[in-house]
């Protein structure tokens, strides 16, 4: 059922086995990350990018993601 004005956190489901919030979040993140990457590849392919150009875009995406995570977790003690 589509959720026009709600978020996924408003959904309730009954599971067959006991699980943790961390396990559910990890599964949802993995599914969304893979699907998002495929959508980005198809989008850039539709724009006319060559396969090597798309690979380089993903390489830059990953490198800058690592840099962002490293800098975002680094607390120099300011403030």
PyMOL commands that set and color helices and strands:
alter all, ss='L'
color gray80, all
select helices_A, chain A and resi 8-10+21-46+51-73
alter helices_A, ss='H'
color red, helices_A
deselect
rebuild
show_as cartoon
